[in-house]
Amino acid sequence: MEKTDSFSIPVAMALLGYMVASWRLLLLGLFNMSLTIVASFAVMVFLVEEIKIGHPDSTCPQLMQGLALSLSIDYTLFICRRFKDELDALKLSADKHDIESCHSWSI
């Protein structure tokens, strides 16, 4: 499992960085992934120690981490890419508006 994680996580981060094309949005995604993993393990510790549901299976933490990482990467990709596209469209619209306003002043 560790060999797979050591290969797949950097590749997924590189693809995410390429698709998002912004290091700030990539940092936001990394923060989101970290927070998701910490929160999910905190809930699991609370359930095991305070509610006393019993000890989980040994594969449970690996599945939790894999699911948290995959969902975080997926949602970060969709949300940040859409946000970046909207910013680009807004910038293009503002540039077009500036050109049109300069044209009207020149007439």
N, CA, C and O of each residue as an XYZ file, in Angstrom:
428
protein
N       0.827     -1.197      0.000
C       0.000      0.000      0.000
C       0.868      1.257      0.000
O       0.528      2.237     -0.662
N       1.977      1.242      0.729
C       2.822      2.427      0.794
C       3.479      2.724     -0.544
O       3.652      3.891     -0.896
N       3.854      1.682     -1.306
C       4.443      1.915     -2.618
C       3.431      2.566     -3.544
O       3.776      3.470     -4.306
N       2.206      2.121     -3.486
C       1.164      2.694     -4.326
C       0.902      4.141     -3.949
O       0.773      4.994     -4.827
N       0.821      4.430     -2.657
C       0.587      5.802     -2.202
C       1.751      6.716     -2.570
O       1.541      7.869     -2.945
N       2.972      6.207     -2.465
C       4.122      7.053     -2.765
C       4.218      7.379     -4.250
O       4.906      8.329     -4.625
N       3.552      6.623     -5.092
C       3.513      6.928     -6.521
C       2.250      7.687     -6.913
O       2.316      8.674     -7.647
N       1.114      7.230     -6.429
C      -0.160      7.786     -6.911
C      -0.462      9.182     -6.363
O      -1.038     10.005     -7.074
N      -0.090      9.459     -5.135
C      -0.399     10.776     -4.561
C       0.397     11.889     -5.249
O      -0.201     12.914     -5.577
N       1.714     11.753     -5.492
C       2.402     12.817     -6.237
C       1.887     12.981     -7.668
O       1.819     14.100     -8.175
N       1.529     11.884     -8.316
C       0.985     11.981     -9.674
C      -0.354     12.707     -9.650
O      -0.618     13.556    -10.501
N      -1.197     12.374     -8.679
C      -2.500     13.052     -8.565
C      -2.314     14.534     -8.257
O      -3.047     15.370     -8.787
N      -1.349     14.871     -7.412
C      -1.093     16.284     -7.107
C      -0.555     17.029     -8.323
O      -0.910     18.185     -8.554
N       0.306     16.366     -9.105
C       0.833     17.005    -10.314
C      -0.288     17.254    -11.320
O      -0.351     18.322    -11.928
N      -1.168     16.280    -11.498
C      -2.297     16.464    -12.407
C      -3.250     17.538    -11.911
O      -3.766     18.331    -12.698
N      -3.480     17.561    -10.618
C      -4.340     18.586    -10.040
C      -3.738     19.975    -10.240
O      -4.442     20.918    -10.600
N      -2.436     20.092    -10.006
C      -1.764     21.369    -10.220
C      -1.803     21.810    -11.670
O      -1.963     22.996    -11.960
N      -1.657     20.860    -12.583
C      -1.718     21.184    -14.009
C      -3.114     21.645    -14.418
O      -3.259     22.614    -15.163
N      -4.135     20.952    -13.932
C      -5.507     21.290    -14.319
C      -5.982     22.586    -13.689
O      -6.698     23.358    -14.326
N      -5.597     22.834    -12.458
C      -6.040     24.045    -11.764
C      -5.236     25.252    -12.243
O      -5.774     26.355    -12.342
N      -3.960     25.050    -12.539
C      -3.059     26.078    -13.074
C      -2.924     27.291    -12.153
O      -2.793     28.422    -12.620
N      -2.956     27.051    -10.864
C      -2.764     28.120     -9.893
C      -2.224     27.497     -8.615
O      -2.826     26.577     -8.062
N      -1.093     28.001     -8.150
C      -0.519     27.412     -6.937
C      -1.348     27.765     -5.714
O      -1.342     27.023     -4.732
N      -2.063     28.886     -5.755
C      -2.909     29.245     -4.607
C      -4.082     28.287     -4.473
O      -4.414     27.853     -3.370
N      -4.708     27.958     -5.597
C      -5.822     27.006     -5.546
C      -5.332     25.606     -5.206
O      -6.048     24.837     -4.565
N      -4.114     25.268     -5.631
C      -3.538     23.979     -5.268
C      -3.283     23.906     -3.767
O      -3.532     22.872     -3.147
N      -2.785     24.998     -3.174
C      -2.598     25.021     -1.718
C      -3.923     24.917     -0.982
O      -4.011     24.282      0.069
N      -4.945     25.540     -1.533
C      -6.278     25.423     -0.942
C      -6.752     23.971     -0.961
O      -7.330     23.486      0.012
N      -6.505     23.290     -2.064
C      -6.865     21.877     -2.151
C      -6.083     21.016     -1.188
O      -6.642     20.104     -0.579
N      -4.789     21.290     -1.036
C      -3.970     20.530     -0.080
C      -4.428     20.765      1.357
O      -4.445     19.844      2.173
N      -4.797     22.009      1.654
C      -5.322     22.301      2.982
C      -6.636     21.559      3.213
O      -6.873     21.030      4.299
N      -7.484     21.524      2.191
C      -8.756     20.816      2.282
C      -8.533     19.327      2.524
O      -9.216     18.725      3.353
N      -7.584     18.729      1.808
C      -7.298     17.308      1.994
C      -6.779     17.024      3.397
O      -7.196     16.058      4.037
N      -5.879     17.857      3.866
C      -5.331     17.663      5.215
C      -6.413     17.778      6.273
O      -6.487     16.962      7.192
N      -7.243     18.785      6.140
C      -8.316     18.993      7.102
C      -9.322     17.842      7.075
O      -9.823     17.431      8.122
N      -9.616     17.322      5.886
C     -10.545     16.202      5.763
C     -10.010     14.958      6.451
O     -10.742     14.269      7.161
N      -8.744     14.675      6.241
C      -8.151     13.476      6.858
C      -8.098     13.618      8.374
O      -8.427     12.675      9.094
N      -7.688     14.781      8.864
C      -7.626     14.996     10.311
C      -9.022     14.902     10.930
O      -9.191     14.288     11.983
N     -10.014     15.501     10.287
C     -11.374     15.470     10.823
C     -11.934     14.047     10.826
O     -12.588     13.645     11.788
N     -11.689     13.289      9.771
C     -12.238     11.932      9.721
C     -11.599     11.036     10.784
O     -12.288     10.227     11.406
N     -10.295     11.173     10.994
C      -9.663     10.374     12.040
C     -10.060     10.847     13.433
O     -10.142     10.040     14.358
N     -10.307     12.140     13.594
C     -10.775     12.636     14.893
C     -12.158     12.074     15.227
O     -12.429     11.714     16.373
N     -13.022     12.004     14.227
C     -14.350     11.412     14.452
C     -14.216      9.939     14.794
O     -14.927      9.439     15.665
N     -13.314      9.240     14.121
C     -13.121      7.819     14.405
C     -12.592      7.608     15.821
O     -13.045      6.701     16.520
N     -11.644      8.430     16.248
C     -11.110      8.320     17.614
C     -12.217      8.599     18.623
O     -12.315      7.907     19.636
N     -13.047      9.595     18.364
C     -14.152      9.904     19.258
C     -15.122      8.729     19.357
O     -15.558      8.372     20.452
N     -15.458      8.131     18.221
C     -16.384      7.000     18.235
C     -15.811      5.803     18.986
O     -16.531      5.116     19.711
N     -14.540      5.560     18.815
C     -13.924      4.388     19.455
C     -13.736      4.608     20.947
O     -14.024      3.715     21.745
N     -13.259      5.783     21.334
C     -12.913      5.990     22.740
C     -14.066      6.498     23.594
O     -14.189      6.089     24.749
N     -14.898      7.356     23.080
C     -15.969      7.940     23.894
C     -17.282      7.159     23.788
O     -17.945      6.929     24.799
N     -17.650      6.763     22.612
C     -18.914      6.045     22.427
C     -18.714      4.547     22.635
O     -19.669      3.808     22.879
N     -17.469      4.113     22.535
C     -17.086      2.715     22.749
C     -17.816      1.777     21.790
O     -18.516      0.856     22.213
N     -17.641      2.024     20.505
C     -18.254      1.151     19.502
C     -17.409     -0.086     19.233
O     -17.812     -0.951     18.456
N     -16.266     -0.178     19.851
C     -15.360     -1.296     19.611
C     -14.261     -0.871     18.667
O     -14.335      0.181     18.033
N     -13.247     -1.697     18.582
C     -12.116     -1.356     17.733
C     -12.457     -1.671     16.274
O     -13.001     -2.733     15.973
N     -12.133     -0.741     15.376
C     -12.415     -0.979     13.962
C     -11.442     -1.996     13.367
O     -10.404     -2.303     13.954
N     -11.791     -2.497     12.219
C     -10.933     -3.428     11.503
C      -9.614     -2.741     11.132
O      -9.565     -1.514     11.039
N      -8.580     -3.494     10.926
C      -7.266     -2.904     10.649
C      -7.200     -2.210      9.288
O      -6.315     -1.384      9.066
N      -8.098     -2.524      8.396
C      -8.105     -1.871      7.085
C      -8.926     -0.577      7.073
O      -8.905      0.160      6.088
N      -9.625     -0.310      8.131
C     -10.487      0.877      8.191
C      -9.716      2.187      8.022
O     -10.157      3.031      7.242
N      -8.590      2.406      8.708
C      -7.865      3.667      8.504
C      -7.360      3.851      7.078
O      -7.379      4.962      6.550
N      -6.910      2.770      6.455
C      -6.443      2.874      5.073
C      -7.584      3.233      4.131
O      -7.418      4.055      3.230
N      -8.730      2.623      4.340
C      -9.895      2.932      3.505
C     -10.376      4.364      3.734
O     -10.763      5.057      2.793
N     -10.346      4.792      4.984
C     -10.741      6.174      5.283
C      -9.809      7.168      4.605
O     -10.266      8.146      4.014
N      -8.516      6.924      4.687
C      -7.549      7.825      4.080
C      -7.690      7.827      2.563
O      -7.665      8.888      1.941
N      -7.836      6.664      1.971
C      -7.985      6.585      0.519
C      -9.243      7.275      0.031
O      -9.220      7.982     -0.976
N     -10.332      7.073      0.736
C     -11.593      7.714      0.354
C     -11.524      9.220      0.550
O     -11.999      9.979     -0.296
N     -10.939      9.658      1.655
C     -10.818     11.105      1.906
C      -9.938     11.772      0.856
O     -10.275     12.849      0.363
N      -8.820     11.149      0.509
C      -7.937     11.723     -0.503
C      -8.594     11.761     -1.875
O      -8.513     12.769     -2.576
N      -9.238     10.678     -2.256
C      -9.835     10.633     -3.591
C     -10.984     11.625     -3.716
O     -11.100     12.307     -4.735
N     -11.825     11.715     -2.706
C     -12.927     12.679     -2.778
C     -12.427     14.116     -2.714
O     -12.963     14.993     -3.391
N     -11.407     14.358     -1.907
C     -10.858     15.712     -1.817
C     -10.222     16.145     -3.131
O     -10.422     17.274     -3.578
N      -9.465     15.258     -3.746
C      -8.854     15.583     -5.034
C      -9.929     15.816     -6.082
O      -9.842     16.757     -6.871
N     -10.931     14.969     -6.091
C     -12.001     15.083     -7.077
C     -12.765     16.399     -6.929
O     -12.948     17.122     -7.908
N     -13.204     16.711     -5.727
C     -13.963     17.944     -5.518
C     -13.096     19.183     -5.683
O     -13.570     20.206     -6.177
N     -11.832     19.106     -5.276
C     -10.934     20.234     -5.489
C     -10.745     20.491     -6.973
O     -10.732     21.639     -7.418
N     -10.600     19.423     -7.731
C     -10.445     19.569     -9.172
C     -11.668     20.228     -9.791
O     -11.528     21.167    -10.575
N     -12.851     19.759     -9.459
C     -14.063     20.311    -10.053
C     -14.313     21.749     -9.615
O     -14.571     22.617    -10.450
N     -14.239     22.003     -8.324
C     -14.579     23.338     -7.819
C     -13.526     24.367     -8.205
O     -13.869     25.449     -8.682
N     -12.254     24.048     -8.007
C     -11.203     25.025     -8.313
C     -11.069     25.256     -9.811
O     -10.792     26.378    -10.234
N     -11.257     24.227    -10.617
C     -11.185     24.418    -12.071
C     -12.346     25.297    -12.554
O     -12.158     26.178    -13.392
N     -13.518     25.054    -12.031
C     -14.666     25.886    -12.407
C     -14.463     27.330    -11.940
O     -14.804     28.267    -12.663
N     -13.915     27.512    -10.746
C     -13.627     28.847    -10.227
C     -12.605     29.552    -11.109
O     -12.761     30.731    -11.425
N     -11.557     28.827    -11.508
C     -10.529     29.401    -12.384
C     -11.121     29.779    -13.741
O     -10.791     30.834    -14.282
N     -11.986     28.935    -14.295
C     -12.639     29.255    -15.566
C     -13.512     30.497    -15.453
O     -13.543     31.323    -16.365
N     -14.221     30.631    -14.334
C     -15.055     31.815    -14.132
C     -14.214     33.076    -13.990
O     -14.589     34.130    -14.503
N     -13.080     32.979    -13.297
C     -12.188     34.135    -13.188
C     -11.640     34.542    -14.549
O     -11.548     35.730    -14.857
N     -11.273     33.548    -15.369
C     -10.780     33.850    -16.710
C     -11.862     34.496    -17.564
O     -11.585     35.430    -18.316
N     -13.097     34.000    -17.451
C     -14.200     34.585    -18.212
C     -14.487     36.008    -17.739
O     -14.783     36.883    -18.552
N     -14.403     36.240    -16.448
C     -14.624     37.573    -15.906
C     -13.535     38.538    -16.372
O     -13.815     39.689    -16.705
N     -12.294     38.058    -16.392
C     -11.185     38.890    -16.861
C     -11.353     39.207    -18.345
O     -11.114     40.338    -18.767
N     -11.757     38.230    -19.125
C     -11.984     38.445    -20.549
C     -13.117     39.433    -20.772
O     -13.041     40.290    -21.653
N     -14.161     39.310    -19.975
C     -15.293     40.238    -20.068
C     -14.871     41.659    -19.686
O     -15.292     42.625    -20.321
N     -14.047     41.782    -18.657
C     -13.579     43.103    -18.232
C     -12.677     43.722    -19.298
O     -12.757     44.921    -19.562
N     -11.815     42.899    -19.914
C     -10.954     43.407    -20.983
C     -11.784     43.864    -22.175
O     -11.486     44.894    -22.781
N     -12.824     43.105    -22.517
C     -13.692     43.470    -23.635
C     -14.425     44.769    -23.317
O     -14.587     45.628    -24.184
N     -14.864     44.905    -22.075
C     -15.562     46.121    -21.670
C     -14.625     47.326    -21.737
O     -15.033     48.410    -22.154
N     -13.364     47.137    -21.324
C     -12.390     48.227    -21.405
C     -12.146     48.652    -22.849
O     -12.035     49.844    -23.134
N     -12.062     47.693    -23.752
C     -11.844     48.003    -25.162
C     -13.046     48.751    -25.734
O     -12.887     49.719    -26.477
N     -14.258     48.293    -25.380
C     -15.451     48.959    -25.881
C     -15.582     50.369    -25.315
O     -16.016     51.274    -26.027
N     -15.220     50.572    -24.062
C     -15.315     51.910    -23.486
C     -14.284     52.840    -24.098
O     -14.554     54.027    -24.283
N     -13.110     52.321    -24.415
C     -12.107     53.151    -25.109
C     -12.581     53.504    -26.527
O     -12.339     54.607    -27.017
N     -13.245     52.568    -27.162
C     -13.765     52.818    -28.511
C     -14.831     53.897    -28.478
O     -14.866     54.755    -29.360
N     -15.697     53.872    -27.482
C     -16.768     54.875    -27.414
C     -16.203     56.261    -27.096
O     -16.757     57.272    -27.529
N     -15.092     56.312    -26.332
C     -14.472     57.591    -26.043
C     -13.775     58.165    -27.270
O     -13.683     59.382    -27.431
N     -13.287     57.281    -28.132
C     -12.570     57.755    -29.301
C     -13.506     58.268    -30.396
O     -13.081     59.017    -31.274
N     -14.758     57.874    -30.347
C     -15.732     58.326    -31.340
C     -16.233     59.654    -30.941
O     -17.069     60.233    -31.635
